[in-house]
Amino acid sequence: MPKTETPVAFAMAPVMNSQALQKFAVLGEKEKQAGGIKTRAAKSSTDSVWETTVNRLHFEALKGNKSTDVLIIGGGIAGILCAFKLKNAGVDCLLAEAAEICSGITKNTTAKITLGHGLIYDKMIKRFGEDTARLYAQAQDNAIKEYARLCKDNDCGYQTQDNYVYSLNDRKKIENEVAALTRIAVKAEFSDACELPFSVAGAVRVKDQAQFHPLKFLYAVAKDLPIYEHTKVWELLPHKAKTNHGEITYKKLIIATHFPINNKHGLYSLKLYQHRSYVIALKGAQHINGMYVDESDTGMSFRSYGNLLLLGGGGHRTGKKGGCWQELEAFAKKHCKNAEVVGKWATQDCMTLDDIPYIGQYSKSTPNFFVATGFNKWGITNALVSANILCDLVQERCSPYADVFDPSRTILRSQLAVNVFESVIGTLTPTVPRCPHLGCALTYNRVEHSWDCPCHGSRFTEHGALIDNPAMDDKKI
Ligand SMILES: Cc1cc2nc3c(=O)[nH]c(=O)nc-3n(C[C@H](O)[C@H](O)[C@H](O)COP(=O)(O)OP(=O)(O)OC[C@H]3O[C@@H](n4cnc5c(N)ncnc54)[C@H](O)[C@@H]3O)c2cc1C
């Protein structure tokens, strides 16, 4: 098979804008030395702090037909890290991105690099046993260490931080999680988390985790990779992908499109749902050392970026109602007096049935298709875990972590009943408009002025333009 020609990456000059400069006046050491942060004007009032403080990279669209050993679909953190690992391993690969790299969920993350993914380990031990929980934690820990190595020569604001998962009212849950982590050889301790501007029942503290600027990191990683932007895969045939610019012939395929785009296999429309969260950037708030997250699905999350405090929360199943930015703003008013909201954005992630992502062979009947999805809002470490596992699997090597993340594991979990219920209700509800994905009734999101699907999480603008998949196309509203 001929080697794929590497497409050209070029950097766009930053557009200096004094308002944006003031808005996100967050200077890292290197940025201060360089004479100030480089920002560009926000395209919309809900651009994330990462988008406005980075020089974007651009790649050409595919021209004509190509052939490759491994085609990666999707240029978010998962797809980019897969391409990075495969290229470094000497594997011929190509990445096709429908829009621009990092323009999906990744641009809106809070970018904590941690294995403290909520209170999952006590549950995981009870559900799957100690070995699975140990391997899950080990895979995350390896990713954290690898980020530390990769960030050494990458000016991406990487900072070591302790991570805290707190509970507002249940000290016992925290004690159980500390005990669970200790059993699987993760160093964790009970903490009062007294730095927070409100009291908590306790927190699990894991030291030496990290945070960074995700787009600065990923653009540096992506710059020499074989990427085609504005190249949307419309149809998947065995060994051939049809895009809006030509066809790509492949031997193996990695689907890293956030919500997987192939409905025929793997039951992803039952195994996944999407959960939406909101973030505000506060200037003038108390500086918080460390990264914090509430153990509750609807609780808050905190980290700093320069002189800003990033506050996340207000979450809800996509298509349903939730606290949104209002809840965050009310919280800030109460606990961060005198702080000013200087930015806000929102995003969503794919949630699995059992807190473990789906990374591996797409389905039992598709031996050459692989997937990385269902990161449960912890895609920074899990994307690198995906890249490591999939790099082994496409080269037909064993991965010690493959069984833990196997997408074909049992789906008999209580969340399955909720997902089926939502799909049935969505299908039977007679209202229009309907989602082009599987025909569910869309609901109007008054906060973000969009049409959202409660079944699988597709979203559309008021005028019907596709914002978030699994739908593949715009909707006529
Ligand atoms: C509010 C919030 C905060 C978070 N904070 C953290 C955190 O602190 N730490 C952490 O670990 N995780 C965090 N996460 C989770 C993490 O951000 C995500 O899991 C991760 O960014 C998902 O990356 P992805 O590559 O899977 O998806 P995406 O970034 O969405 O990438 C998928 C790409 O595929 C492309 N695509 C889709 N369809 C096609 C097609 N047909 N053809 C070609 N391309 C296609 C899209 O355009 C997109 O660019 C957070 C999530 C949320 C919601």
The ligand as an SDF file (V2000), in Angstrom:
LIG
                    3D

 53 58  0  0  0  0  0  0  0  0999 V2000
  -17.8160   20.5980   30.9980 C   0  0  0  0  0  0  0  0  0  0  0  0
  -16.8180   19.4980   30.7730 C   0  0  0  0  0  0  0  0  0  0  0  0
  -15.5890   19.5640   31.4120 C   0  0  0  0  0  0  0  0  0  0  0  0
  -14.6590   18.5580   31.2110 C   0  0  0  0  0  0  0  0  0  0  0  0
  -13.4870   18.6140   31.8930 N   0  0  0  0  0  0  0  0  0  0  0  0
  -12.6350   17.5670   31.8430 C   0  0  0  0  0  0  0  0  0  0  0  0
  -11.4660   17.5480   32.6570 C   0  0  0  0  0  0  0  0  0  0  0  0
  -11.2070   18.4770   33.4180 O   0  0  0  0  0  0  0  0  0  0  0  0
  -10.6520   16.4720   32.5580 N   0  0  0  0  0  0  0  0  0  0  0  0
  -10.9400   15.4040   31.7570 C   0  0  0  0  0  0  0  0  0  0  0  0
  -10.2090   14.4080   31.7600 O   0  0  0  0  0  0  0  0  0  0  0  0
  -12.0220   15.4280   30.9390 N   0  0  0  0  0  0  0  0  0  0  0  0
  -12.8670   16.4680   30.9720 C   0  0  0  0  0  0  0  0  0  0  0  0
  -13.9840   16.4900   30.1800 N   0  0  0  0  0  0  0  0  0  0  0  0
  -14.1420   15.4500   29.1570 C   0  0  0  0  0  0  0  0  0  0  0  0
  -13.3200   15.7130   27.9060 C   0  0  0  0  0  0  0  0  0  0  0  0
  -13.2830   17.0860   27.6200 O   0  0  0  0  0  0  0  0  0  0  0  0
  -13.9340   14.9510   26.7220 C   0  0  0  0  0  0  0  0  0  0  0  0
  -14.1160   13.6060   27.1020 O   0  0  0  0  0  0  0  0  0  0  0  0
  -13.0470   14.9880   25.4940 C   0  0  0  0  0  0  0  0  0  0  0  0
  -12.7360   16.3120   25.1530 O   0  0  0  0  0  0  0  0  0  0  0  0
  -13.7450   14.3060   24.3180 C   0  0  0  0  0  0  0  0  0  0  0  0
  -12.8460   14.3030   23.2460 O   0  0  0  0  0  0  0  0  0  0  0  0
  -13.1750   13.5220   21.9080 P   0  0  0  0  0  0  0  0  0  0  0  0
  -11.9470   13.5490   21.0820 O   0  0  0  0  0  0  0  0  0  0  0  0
  -13.7650   12.1990   22.2270 O   0  0  0  0  0  0  0  0  0  0  0  0
  -14.3660   14.3530   21.2300 O   0  0  0  0  0  0  0  0  0  0  0  0
  -14.3500   15.6980   20.3780 P   0  0  0  0  0  0  0  0  0  0  0  0
  -13.4340   16.6970   20.9420 O   0  0  0  0  0  0  0  0  0  0  0  0
  -15.7870   16.1160   20.2270 O   0  0  0  0  0  0  0  0  0  0  0  0
  -13.7910   15.2530   18.9680 O   0  0  0  0  0  0  0  0  0  0  0  0
  -14.5540   14.5350   18.0220 C   0  0  0  0  0  0  0  0  0  0  0  0
  -14.2620   15.1130   16.6490 C   0  0  0  0  0  0  0  0  0  0  0  0
  -14.8420   14.2650   15.6520 O   0  0  0  0  0  0  0  0  0  0  0  0
  -15.2590   15.0830   14.5720 C   0  0  0  0  0  0  0  0  0  0  0  0
  -16.2430   14.3350   13.7970 N   0  0  0  0  0  0  0  0  0  0  0  0
  -17.4910   13.9620   14.1730 C   0  0  0  0  0  0  0  0  0  0  0  0
  -18.1060   13.3070   13.1550 N   0  0  0  0  0  0  0  0  0  0  0  0
  -17.2200   13.2540   12.1270 C   0  0  0  0  0  0  0  0  0  0  0  0
  -17.2720   12.7080   10.8040 C   0  0  0  0  0  0  0  0  0  0  0  0
  -18.3720   12.0890   10.3510 N   0  0  0  0  0  0  0  0  0  0  0  0
  -16.1850   12.8300   10.0040 N   0  0  0  0  0  0  0  0  0  0  0  0
  -15.0500   13.4510   10.4600 C   0  0  0  0  0  0  0  0  0  0  0  0
  -14.9620   14.0000   11.7030 N   0  0  0  0  0  0  0  0  0  0  0  0
  -16.0310   13.8920   12.5310 C   0  0  0  0  0  0  0  0  0  0  0  0
  -15.8320   16.3110   15.2650 C   0  0  0  0  0  0  0  0  0  0  0  0
  -15.8730   17.4270   14.3840 O   0  0  0  0  0  0  0  0  0  0  0  0
  -14.8760   16.5030   16.4420 C   0  0  0  0  0  0  0  0  0  0  0  0
  -13.8480   17.4240   16.1390 O   0  0  0  0  0  0  0  0  0  0  0  0
  -14.9400   17.4770   30.3510 C   0  0  0  0  0  0  0  0  0  0  0  0
  -16.1740   17.4020   29.7090 C   0  0  0  0  0  0  0  0  0  0  0  0
  -17.1230   18.3850   29.9240 C   0  0  0  0  0  0  0  0  0  0  0  0
  -18.4590   18.2470   29.2830 C   0  0  0  0  0  0  0  0  0  0  0  0
  1  2  1  0
  2  3  1  0
  2 52  2  0
  3  4  2  0
  4  5  1  0
  4 50  1  0
  5  6  2  0
  6  7  1  0
  6 13  1  0
  7  8  2  0
  7  9  1  0
  9 10  1  0
 10 11  2  0
 10 12  1  0
 12 13  2  0
 13 14  1  0
 14 15  1  0
 14 50  1  0
 15 16  1  0
 16 17  1  0
 16 18  1  0
 18 19  1  0
 18 20  1  0
 20 21  1  0
 20 22  1  0
 22 23  1  0
 23 24  1  0
 24 25  2  0
 24 26  1  0
 24 27  1  0
 27 28  1  0
 28 29  2  0
 28 30  1  0
 28 31  1  0
 31 32  1  0
 32 33  1  0
 33 34  1  0
 33 48  1  0
 34 35  1  0
 35 36  1  0
 35 46  1  0
 36 37  1  0
 36 45  1  0
 37 38  2  0
 38 39  1  0
 39 40  1  0
 39 45  2  0
 40 41  1  0
 40 42  2  0
 42 43  1  0
 43 44  2  0
 44 45  1  0
 46 47  1  0
 46 48  1  0
 48 49  1  0
 50 51  2  0
 51 52  1  0
 52 53  1  0
M  END
$$$$
